[in-house]
Amino acid sequence: PRGAALLEGQWVVWLRATLATLAERIRHDPVRALLGTDPAAVLAALMREREPGFAHLATTIVDVDGLTVDAIVDSLLAS
């Protein structure tokens, strides 16, 4: 994708989360039309499609499952 080329060589952070975490976070969000009536299935498909690109571009990966915002920030500052 064109946007990915703009990120090459930049500090790119991937805030990686499991499918369970993502599904829980959007569970009560009515503005997720892209996810349709089966959000978990759509999220799983999007993850399979997008993860290789995220992994390629990311210079820093933070697994955010169970972390507070403060813990995520601390992890980023440490990197």
SEFIZA-3560 file (N, C-alpha, C; in Angstrom, 3 decimals):
REM SEFIZA-3560
<numar><xx>0.815</xx><yy>-1.203</yy><zz>0.000</zz><atom>N</atom></numar>
<numar><xx>0.000</xx><yy>0.000</yy><zz>0.000</zz><atom>CA</atom></numar>
<numar><xx>0.852</xx><yy>1.257</yy><zz>0.000</zz><atom>C</atom></numar>
<numar><xx>0.328</xx><yy>2.284</yy><zz>-0.568</zz><atom>N</atom></numar>
<numar><xx>1.043</xx><yy>3.543</yy><zz>-0.701</zz><atom>CA</atom></numar>
<numar><xx>1.436</xx><yy>4.110</yy><zz>0.649</zz><atom>C</atom></numar>
<numar><xx>0.521</xx><yy>4.039</yy><zz>1.632</zz><atom>N</atom></numar>
<numar><xx>0.803</xx><yy>4.573</yy><zz>2.960</zz><atom>CA</atom></numar>
<numar><xx>1.955</xx><yy>3.869</yy><zz>3.643</zz><atom>C</atom></numar>
<numar><xx>2.115</xx><yy>2.584</yy><zz>3.381</zz><atom>N</atom></numar>
<numar><xx>3.199</xx><yy>1.819</yy><zz>4.006</zz><atom>CA</atom></numar>
<numar><xx>4.555</xx><yy>2.357</yy><zz>3.587</zz><atom>C</atom></numar>
<numar><xx>4.675</xx><yy>2.790</yy><zz>2.343</zz><atom>N</atom></numar>
<numar><xx>5.945</xx><yy>3.329</yy><zz>1.867</zz><atom>CA</atom></numar>
<numar><xx>6.350</xx><yy>4.563</yy><zz>2.662</zz><atom>C</atom></numar>
<numar><xx>5.387</xx><yy>5.337</yy><zz>3.107</zz><atom>N</atom></numar>
<numar><xx>5.678</xx><yy>6.531</yy><zz>3.894</zz><atom>CA</atom></numar>
<numar><xx>6.244</xx><yy>6.185</yy><zz>5.266</zz><atom>C</atom></numar>
<numar><xx>5.939</xx><yy>4.986</yy><zz>5.746</zz><atom>N</atom></numar>
<numar><xx>6.392</xx><yy>4.569</yy><zz>7.070</zz><atom>CA</atom></numar>
<numar><xx>7.756</xx><yy>3.896</yy><zz>7.066</zz><atom>C</atom></numar>
<numar><xx>8.234</xx><yy>3.472</yy><zz>5.914</zz><atom>N</atom></numar>
<numar><xx>9.535</xx><yy>2.816</yy><zz>5.833</zz><atom>CA</atom></numar>
<numar><xx>10.602</xx><yy>3.732</yy><zz>6.423</zz><atom>C</atom></numar>
<numar><xx>11.408</xx><yy>3.182</yy><zz>7.320</zz><atom>N</atom></numar>
<numar><xx>12.501</xx><yy>3.942</yy><zz>7.919</zz><atom>CA</atom></numar>
<numar><xx>12.091</xx><yy>4.825</yy><zz>9.086</zz><atom>C</atom></numar>
<numar><xx>10.817</xx><yy>4.814</yy><zz>9.440</zz><atom>N</atom></numar>
<numar><xx>10.328</xx><yy>5.626</yy><zz>10.556</zz><atom>CA</atom></numar>
<numar><xx>10.174</xx><yy>4.741</yy><zz>11.787</zz><atom>C</atom></numar>
<numar><xx>10.019</xx><yy>5.386</yy><zz>12.949</zz><atom>N</atom></numar>
<numar><xx>9.718</xx><yy>4.636</yy><zz>14.167</zz><atom>CA</atom></numar>
<numar><xx>8.236</xx><yy>4.297</yy><zz>14.117</zz><atom>C</atom></numar>
<numar><xx>7.920</xx><yy>3.028</yy><zz>13.967</zz><atom>N</atom></numar>
<numar><xx>6.545</xx><yy>2.565</yy><zz>13.845</zz><atom>CA</atom></numar>
<numar><xx>6.258</xx><yy>1.626</yy><zz>15.009</zz><atom>C</atom></numar>
<numar><xx>5.238</xx><yy>1.967</yy><zz>15.776</zz><atom>N</atom></numar>
<numar><xx>4.869</xx><yy>1.168</yy><zz>16.940</zz><atom>CA</atom></numar>
<numar><xx>3.615</xx><yy>0.371</yy><zz>16.622</zz><atom>C</atom></numar>
<numar><xx>3.689</xx><yy>-0.915</yy><zz>16.869</zz><atom>N</atom></numar>
<numar><xx>2.524</xx><yy>-1.798</yy><zz>16.728</zz><atom>CA</atom></numar>
<numar><xx>2.049</xx><yy>-2.137</yy><zz>18.124</zz><atom>C</atom></numar>
<numar><xx>0.899</xx><yy>-1.635</yy><zz>18.499</zz><atom>N</atom></numar>
<numar><xx>0.280</xx><yy>-1.978</yy><zz>19.769</zz><atom>CA</atom></numar>
<numar><xx>-0.533</xx><yy>-3.241</yy><zz>19.514</zz><atom>C</atom></numar>
<numar><xx>0.124</xx><yy>-4.380</yy><zz>19.688</zz><atom>N</atom></numar>
<numar><xx>-0.439</xx><yy>-5.671</yy><zz>19.304</zz><atom>CA</atom></numar>
<numar><xx>-1.351</xx><yy>-6.207</yy><zz>20.407</zz><atom>C</atom></numar>
<numar><xx>-2.508</xx><yy>-6.683</yy><zz>19.996</zz><atom>N</atom></numar>
<numar><xx>-3.479</xx><yy>-7.251</yy><zz>20.930</zz><atom>CA</atom></numar>
<numar><xx>-4.036</xx><yy>-8.537</yy><zz>20.349</zz><atom>C</atom></numar>
<numar><xx>-4.471</xx><yy>-9.416</yy><zz>21.215</zz><atom>N</atom></numar>
<numar><xx>-5.091</xx><yy>-10.655</yy><zz>20.761</zz><atom>CA</atom></numar>
<numar><xx>-6.498</xx><yy>-10.370</yy><zz>20.240</zz><atom>C</atom></numar>
<numar><xx>-7.027</xx><yy>-11.331</yy><zz>19.529</zz><atom>N</atom></numar>
<numar><xx>-8.392</xx><yy>-11.221</yy><zz>19.023</zz><atom>CA</atom></numar>
<numar><xx>-9.372</xx><yy>-11.018</yy><zz>20.177</zz><atom>C</atom></numar>
<numar><xx>-9.176</xx><yy>-11.727</yy><zz>21.265</zz><atom>N</atom></numar>
<numar><xx>-10.080</xx><yy>-11.596</yy><zz>22.421</zz><atom>CA</atom></numar>
<numar><xx>-10.075</xx><yy>-10.177</yy><zz>22.973</zz><atom>C</atom></numar>
<numar><xx>-8.898</xx><yy>-9.587</yy><zz>23.077</zz><atom>N</atom></numar>
<numar><xx>-8.798</xx><yy>-8.210</yy><zz>23.583</zz><atom>CA</atom></numar>
<numar><xx>-9.471</xx><yy>-7.235</yy><zz>22.628</zz><atom>C</atom></numar>
<numar><xx>-9.211</xx><yy>-7.382</yy><zz>21.345</zz><atom>N</atom></numar>
<numar><xx>-9.819</xx><yy>-6.476</yy><zz>20.366</zz><atom>CA</atom></numar>
<numar><xx>-11.337</xx><yy>-6.600</yy><zz>20.372</zz><atom>C</atom></numar>
<numar><xx>-11.841</xx><yy>-7.821</yy><zz>20.409</zz><atom>N</atom></numar>
<numar><xx>-13.290</xx><yy>-8.030</yy><zz>20.410</zz><atom>CA</atom></numar>
<numar><xx>-13.923</xx><yy>-7.404</yy><zz>21.650</zz><atom>C</atom></numar>
<numar><xx>-13.277</xx><yy>-7.550</yy><zz>22.791</zz><atom>N</atom></numar>
<numar><xx>-13.804</xx><yy>-6.972</yy><zz>24.021</zz><atom>CA</atom></numar>
<numar><xx>-13.821</xx><yy>-5.446</yy><zz>23.944</zz><atom>C</atom></numar>
<numar><xx>-12.794</xx><yy>-4.869</yy><zz>23.378</zz><atom>N</atom></numar>
<numar><xx>-12.701</xx><yy>-3.404</yy><zz>23.304</zz><atom>CA</atom></numar>
<numar><xx>-13.767</xx><yy>-2.788</yy><zz>22.414</zz><atom>C</atom></numar>
<numar><xx>-14.177</xx><yy>-3.495</yy><zz>21.392</zz><atom>N</atom></numar>
<numar><xx>-15.165</xx><yy>-2.919</yy><zz>20.470</zz><atom>CA</atom></numar>
<numar><xx>-16.573</xx><yy>-3.444</yy><zz>20.719</zz><atom>C</atom></numar>
<numar><xx>-16.722</xx><yy>-4.279</yy><zz>21.715</zz><atom>N</atom></numar>
<numar><xx>-18.003</xx><yy>-4.955</yy><zz>21.973</zz><atom>CA</atom></numar>
<numar><xx>-19.183</xx><yy>-3.991</yy><zz>22.073</zz><atom>C</atom></numar>
<numar><xx>-19.005</xx><yy>-2.846</yy><zz>22.682</zz><atom>N</atom></numar>
<numar><xx>-20.108</xx><yy>-1.908</yy><zz>22.889</zz><atom>CA</atom></numar>
<numar><xx>-20.023</xx><yy>-0.684</yy><zz>21.963</zz><atom>C</atom></numar>
<numar><xx>-19.227</xx><yy>-0.780</yy><zz>20.913</zz><atom>N</atom></numar>
<numar><xx>-19.054</xx><yy>0.347</yy><zz>19.998</zz><atom>CA</atom></numar>
<numar><xx>-19.997</xx><yy>0.184</yy><zz>18.810</zz><atom>C</atom></numar>
<numar><xx>-21.053</xx><yy>0.996</yy><zz>18.739</zz><atom>N</atom></numar>
<numar><xx>-22.038</xx><yy>0.847</yy><zz>17.661</zz><atom>CA</atom></numar>
<numar><xx>-21.553</xx><yy>1.401</yy><zz>16.315</zz><atom>C</atom></numar>
<numar><xx>-20.390</xx><yy>2.013</yy><zz>16.284</zz><atom>N</atom></numar>
<numar><xx>-19.920</xx><yy>2.670</yy><zz>15.065</zz><atom>CA</atom></numar>
<numar><xx>-18.882</xx><yy>1.808</yy><zz>14.335</zz><atom>C</atom></numar>
<numar><xx>-19.011</xx><yy>0.530</yy><zz>14.402</zz><atom>N</atom></numar>
<numar><xx>-18.080</xx><yy>-0.382</yy><zz>13.741</zz><atom>CA</atom></numar>
<numar><xx>-18.791</xx><yy>-1.126</yy><zz>12.621</zz><atom>C</atom></numar>
<numar><xx>-19.334</xx><yy>-0.394</yy><zz>11.669</zz><atom>N</atom></numar>
<numar><xx>-20.118</xx><yy>-0.984</yy><zz>10.578</zz><atom>CA</atom></numar>
<numar><xx>-19.301</xx><yy>-1.995</yy><zz>9.777</zz><atom>C</atom></numar>
<numar><xx>-18.006</xx><yy>-1.767</yy><zz>9.618</zz><atom>N</atom></numar>
<numar><xx>-17.149</xx><yy>-2.672</yy><zz>8.863</zz><atom>CA</atom></numar>
<numar><xx>-17.190</xx><yy>-4.084</yy><zz>9.441</zz><atom>C</atom></numar>
<numar><xx>-17.430</xx><yy>-4.200</yy><zz>10.749</zz><atom>N</atom></numar>
<numar><xx>-17.381</xx><yy>-5.494</yy><zz>11.407</zz><atom>CA</atom></numar>
<numar><xx>-18.685</xx><yy>-6.279</yy><zz>11.304</zz><atom>C</atom></numar>
<numar><xx>-19.740</xx><yy>-5.644</yy><zz>10.860</zz><atom>N</atom></numar>
<numar><xx>-21.004</xx><yy>-6.334</yy><zz>10.608</zz><atom>CA</atom></numar>
<numar><xx>-21.586</xx><yy>-7.040</yy><zz>11.814</zz><atom>C</atom></numar>
<numar><xx>-22.239</xx><yy>-8.157</yy><zz>11.556</zz><atom>N</atom></numar>
<numar><xx>-22.940</xx><yy>-8.868</yy><zz>12.624</zz><atom>CA</atom></numar>
<numar><xx>-22.079</xx><yy>-9.930</yy><zz>13.311</zz><atom>C</atom></numar>
<numar><xx>-20.896</xx><yy>-10.192</yy><zz>12.785</zz><atom>N</atom></numar>
<numar><xx>-19.979</xx><yy>-11.163</yy><zz>13.397</zz><atom>CA</atom></numar>
<numar><xx>-18.603</xx><yy>-10.532</yy><zz>13.559</zz><atom>C</atom></numar>
<numar><xx>-18.485</xx><yy>-9.598</yy><zz>14.508</zz><atom>N</atom></numar>
<numar><xx>-17.228</xx><yy>-8.860</yy><zz>14.665</zz><atom>CA</atom></numar>
<numar><xx>-16.005</xx><yy>-9.756</yy><zz>14.876</zz><atom>C</atom></numar>
<numar><xx>-16.135</xx><yy>-10.823</yy><zz>15.648</zz><atom>N</atom></numar>
<numar><xx>-14.973</xx><yy>-11.678</yy><zz>15.918</zz><atom>CA</atom></numar>
<numar><xx>-14.438</xx><yy>-12.306</yy><zz>14.628</zz><atom>C</atom></numar>
<numar><xx>-15.320</xx><yy>-12.759</yy><zz>13.758</zz><atom>N</atom></numar>
<numar><xx>-14.894</xx><yy>-13.372</yy><zz>12.496</zz><atom>CA</atom></numar>
<numar><xx>-14.226</xx><yy>-12.343</yy><zz>11.589</zz><atom>C</atom></numar>
<numar><xx>-14.803</xx><yy>-11.151</yy><zz>11.519</zz><atom>N</atom></numar>
<numar><xx>-14.224</xx><yy>-10.103</yy><zz>10.670</zz><atom>CA</atom></numar>
<numar><xx>-12.883</xx><yy>-9.667</yy><zz>11.227</zz><atom>C</atom></numar>
<numar><xx>-12.793</xx><yy>-9.493</yy><zz>12.555</zz><atom>N</atom></numar>
<numar><xx>-11.517</xx><yy>-9.124</yy><zz>13.176</zz><atom>CA</atom></numar>
<numar><xx>-10.455</xx><yy>-10.186</yy><zz>12.904</zz><atom>C</atom></numar>
<numar><xx>-10.823</xx><yy>-11.448</yy><zz>13.006</zz><atom>N</atom></numar>
<numar><xx>-9.865</xx><yy>-12.528</yy><zz>12.751</zz><atom>CA</atom></numar>
<numar><xx>-9.342</xx><yy>-12.462</yy><zz>11.312</zz><atom>C</atom></numar>
<numar><xx>-10.237</xx><yy>-12.227</yy><zz>10.368</zz><atom>N</atom></numar>
<numar><xx>-9.830</xx><yy>-12.122</yy><zz>8.965</zz><atom>CA</atom></numar>
<numar><xx>-8.935</xx><yy>-10.904</yy><zz>8.751</zz><atom>C</atom></numar>
<numar><xx>-9.297</xx><yy>-9.784</yy><zz>9.354</zz><atom>N</atom></numar>
<numar><xx>-8.472</xx><yy>-8.573</yy><zz>9.227</zz><atom>CA</atom></numar>
<numar><xx>-7.094</xx><yy>-8.787</yy><zz>9.838</zz><atom>C</atom></numar>
<numar><xx>-7.049</xx><yy>-9.469</yy><zz>10.971</zz><atom>N</atom></numar>
<numar><xx>-5.754</xx><yy>-9.742</yy><zz>11.603</zz><atom>CA</atom></numar>
<numar><xx>-4.875</xx><yy>-10.596</yy><zz>10.689</zz><atom>C</atom></numar>
<numar><xx>-5.440</xx><yy>-11.658</yy><zz>10.108</zz><atom>N</atom></numar>
<numar><xx>-4.660</xx><yy>-12.520</yy><zz>9.204</zz><atom>CA</atom></numar>
<numar><xx>-4.133</xx><yy>-11.712</yy><zz>8.019</zz><atom>C</atom></numar>
<numar><xx>-4.960</xx><yy>-10.821</yy><zz>7.512</zz><atom>N</atom></numar>
<numar><xx>-4.593</xx><yy>-10.028</yy><zz>6.342</zz><atom>CA</atom></numar>
<numar><xx>-3.541</xx><yy>-8.971</yy><zz>6.675</zz><atom>C</atom></numar>
<numar><xx>-3.664</xx><yy>-8.333</yy><zz>7.822</zz><atom>N</atom></numar>
<numar><xx>-2.842</xx><yy>-7.168</yy><zz>8.136</zz><atom>CA</atom></numar>
<numar><xx>-1.584</xx><yy>-7.460</yy><zz>8.940</zz><atom>C</atom></numar>
<numar><xx>-1.566</xx><yy>-8.547</yy><zz>9.707</zz><atom>N</atom></numar>
<numar><xx>-0.419</xx><yy>-8.803</yy><zz>10.586</zz><atom>CA</atom></numar>
<numar><xx>0.924</xx><yy>-8.875</yy><zz>9.858</zz><atom>C</atom></numar>
<numar><xx>1.017</xx><yy>-9.489</yy><zz>8.687</zz><atom>N</atom></numar>
<numar><xx>2.327</xx><yy>-9.507</yy><zz>8.022</zz><atom>CA</atom></numar>
<numar><xx>2.854</xx><yy>-8.097</yy><zz>7.724</zz><atom>C</atom></numar>
<numar><xx>1.990</xx><yy>-7.214</yy><zz>7.308</zz><atom>N</atom></numar>
<numar><xx>2.405</xx><yy>-5.839</yy><zz>7.037</zz><atom>CA</atom></numar>
<numar><xx>2.805</xx><yy>-5.109</yy><zz>8.311</zz><atom>C</atom></numar>
<numar><xx>2.014</xx><yy>-5.308</yy><zz>9.370</zz><atom>N</atom></numar>
<numar><xx>2.353</xx><yy>-4.686</yy><zz>10.646</zz><atom>CA</atom></numar>
<numar><xx>3.715</xx><yy>-5.181</yy><zz>11.121</zz><atom>C</atom></numar>
<numar><xx>3.940</xx><yy>-6.498</yy><zz>11.032</zz><atom>N</atom></numar>
<numar><xx>5.199</xx><yy>-7.074</yy><zz>11.488</zz><atom>CA</atom></numar>
<numar><xx>6.377</xx><yy>-6.548</yy><zz>10.673</zz><atom>C</atom></numar>
<numar><xx>6.163</xx><yy>-6.352</yy><zz>9.390</zz><atom>N</atom></numar>
<numar><xx>7.225</xx><yy>-5.848</yy><zz>8.519</zz><atom>CA</atom></numar>
<numar><xx>7.586</xx><yy>-4.397</yy><zz>8.851</zz><atom>C</atom></numar>
<numar><xx>6.575</xx><yy>-3.583</yy><zz>9.103</zz><atom>N</atom></numar>
<numar><xx>6.807</xx><yy>-2.156</yy><zz>9.316</zz><atom>CA</atom></numar>
<numar><xx>7.201</xx><yy>-1.789</yy><zz>10.744</zz><atom>C</atom></numar>
<numar><xx>6.754</xx><yy>-2.557</yy><zz>11.702</zz><atom>N</atom></numar>
<numar><xx>6.944</xx><yy>-2.185</yy><zz>13.104</zz><atom>CA</atom></numar>
<numar><xx>8.411</xx><yy>-2.232</yy><zz>13.502</zz><atom>C</atom></numar>
<numar><xx>8.857</xx><yy>-1.147</yy><zz>14.109</zz><atom>N</atom></numar>
<numar><xx>10.194</xx><yy>-1.127</yy><zz>14.684</zz><atom>CA</atom></numar>
<numar><xx>10.120</xx><yy>-1.428</yy><zz>16.175</zz><atom>C</atom></numar>
<numar><xx>8.938</xx><yy>-1.262</yy><zz>16.736</zz><atom>N</atom></numar>
<numar><xx>8.688</xx><yy>-1.575</yy><zz>18.139</zz><atom>CA</atom></numar>
<numar><xx>7.331</xx><yy>-2.253</yy><zz>18.228</zz><atom>C</atom></numar>
<numar><xx>7.275</xx><yy>-3.365</yy><zz>18.961</zz><atom>N</atom></numar>
<numar><xx>6.015</xx><yy>-4.073</yy><zz>19.169</zz><atom>CA</atom></numar>
<numar><xx>5.756</xx><yy>-4.138</yy><zz>20.663</zz><atom>C</atom></numar>
<numar><xx>4.571</xx><yy>-3.706</yy><zz>21.060</zz><atom>N</atom></numar>
<numar><xx>4.169</xx><yy>-3.787</yy><zz>22.459</zz><atom>CA</atom></numar>
<numar><xx>2.908</xx><yy>-4.642</yy><zz>22.516</zz><atom>C</atom></numar>
<numar><xx>2.994</xx><yy>-5.758</yy><zz>23.223</zz><atom>N</atom></numar>
<numar><xx>1.817</xx><yy>-6.598</yy><zz>23.442</zz><atom>CA</atom></numar>
<numar><xx>1.004</xx><yy>-5.957</yy><zz>24.562</zz><atom>C</atom></numar>
<numar><xx>-0.183</xx><yy>-5.474</yy><zz>24.231</zz><atom>N</atom></numar>
<numar><xx>-0.949</xx><yy>-4.633</yy><zz>25.148</zz><atom>CA</atom></numar>
<numar><xx>-2.009</xx><yy>-5.367</yy><zz>25.954</zz><atom>C</atom></numar>
<numar><xx>-2.171</xx><yy>-6.650</yy><zz>25.731</zz><atom>N</atom></numar>
<numar><xx>-3.190</xx><yy>-7.404</yy><zz>26.474</zz><atom>CA</atom></numar>
<numar><xx>-2.952</xx><yy>-7.263</yy><zz>27.969</zz><atom>C</atom></numar>
<numar><xx>-3.960</xx><yy>-6.799</yy><zz>28.678</zz><atom>N</atom></numar>
<numar><xx>-3.895</xx><yy>-6.696</yy><zz>30.126</zz><atom>CA</atom></numar>
<numar><xx>-3.083</xx><yy>-5.528</yy><zz>30.645</zz><atom>C</atom></numar>
<numar><xx>-2.529</xx><yy>-4.704</yy><zz>29.770</zz><atom>N</atom></numar>
<numar><xx>-1.731</xx><yy>-3.572</yy><zz>30.221</zz><atom>CA</atom></numar>
<numar><xx>-2.575</xx><yy>-2.313</yy><zz>30.351</zz><atom>C</atom></numar>
<numar><xx>-2.220</xx><yy>-1.495</yy><zz>31.316</zz><atom>N</atom></numar>
<numar><xx>-2.850</xx><yy>-0.187</yy><zz>31.443</zz><atom>CA</atom></numar>
<numar><xx>-2.185</xx><yy>0.765</yy><zz>30.451</zz><atom>C</atom></numar>
<numar><xx>-2.806</xx><yy>1.898</yy><zz>30.239</zz><atom>N</atom></numar>
<numar><xx>-2.212</xx><yy>2.910</yy><zz>29.369</zz><atom>CA</atom></numar>
<numar><xx>-0.854</xx><yy>3.319</yy><zz>29.917</zz><atom>C</atom></numar>
<numar><xx>-0.742</xx><yy>3.497</yy><zz>31.228</zz><atom>N</atom></numar>
<numar><xx>0.535</xx><yy>3.885</yy><zz>31.829</zz><atom>CA</atom></numar>
<numar><xx>1.620</xx><yy>2.839</yy><zz>31.562</zz><atom>C</atom></numar>
<numar><xx>1.269</xx><yy>1.567</yy><zz>31.663</zz><atom>N</atom></numar>
<numar><xx>2.244</xx><yy>0.503</yy><zz>31.413</zz><atom>CA</atom></numar>
<numar><xx>2.684</xx><yy>0.499</yy><zz>29.949</zz><atom>C</atom></numar>
<numar><xx>1.763</xx><yy>0.765</yy><zz>29.054</zz><atom>N</atom></numar>
<numar><xx>2.103</xx><yy>0.833</yy><zz>27.628</zz><atom>CA</atom></numar>
<numar><xx>3.052</xx><yy>1.995</yy><zz>27.374</zz><atom>C</atom></numar>
<numar><xx>2.741</xx><yy>3.133</yy><zz>27.950</zz><atom>N</atom></numar>
<numar><xx>3.603</xx><yy>4.308</yy><zz>27.793</zz><atom>CA</atom></numar>
<numar><xx>4.987</xx><yy>4.023</yy><zz>28.358</zz><atom>C</atom></numar>
<numar><xx>5.061</xx><yy>3.409</yy><zz>29.537</zz><atom>N</atom></numar>
<numar><xx>6.348</xx><yy>3.065</yy><zz>30.127</zz><atom>CA</atom></numar>
<numar><xx>7.145</xx><yy>2.148</yy><zz>29.216</zz><atom>C</atom></numar>
<numar><xx>6.481</xx><yy>1.186</yy><zz>28.595</zz><atom>N</atom></numar>
<numar><xx>7.144</xx><yy>0.273</yy><zz>27.681</zz><atom>CA</atom></numar>
<numar><xx>7.697</xx><yy>1.011</yy><zz>26.479</zz><atom>C</atom></numar>
<numar><xx>6.912</xx><yy>1.945</yy><zz>25.951</zz><atom>N</atom></numar>
<numar><xx>7.360</xx><yy>2.724</yy><zz>24.800</zz><atom>CA</atom></numar>
<numar><xx>8.541</xx><yy>3.624</yy><zz>25.175</zz><atom>C</atom></numar>
<numar><xx>8.483</xx><yy>4.240</yy><zz>26.337</zz><atom>N</atom></numar>
<numar><xx>9.580</xx><yy>5.114</yy><zz>26.752</zz><atom>CA</atom></numar>
<numar><xx>10.861</xx><yy>4.317</yy><zz>26.974</zz><atom>C</atom></numar>
<numar><xx>10.717</xx><yy>3.077</yy><zz>27.406</zz><atom>N</atom></numar>
<numar><xx>11.881</xx><yy>2.232</yy><zz>27.631</zz><atom>CA</atom></numar>
<numar><xx>12.519</xx><yy>1.780</yy><zz>26.320</zz><atom>C</atom></numar>
<numar><xx>11.740</xx><yy>1.798</yy><zz>25.262</zz><atom>N</atom></numar>
<numar><xx>12.293</xx><yy>1.373</yy><zz>23.973</zz><atom>CA</atom></numar>
<numar><xx>12.915</xx><yy>2.566</yy><zz>23.311</zz><atom>C</atom></numar>
//
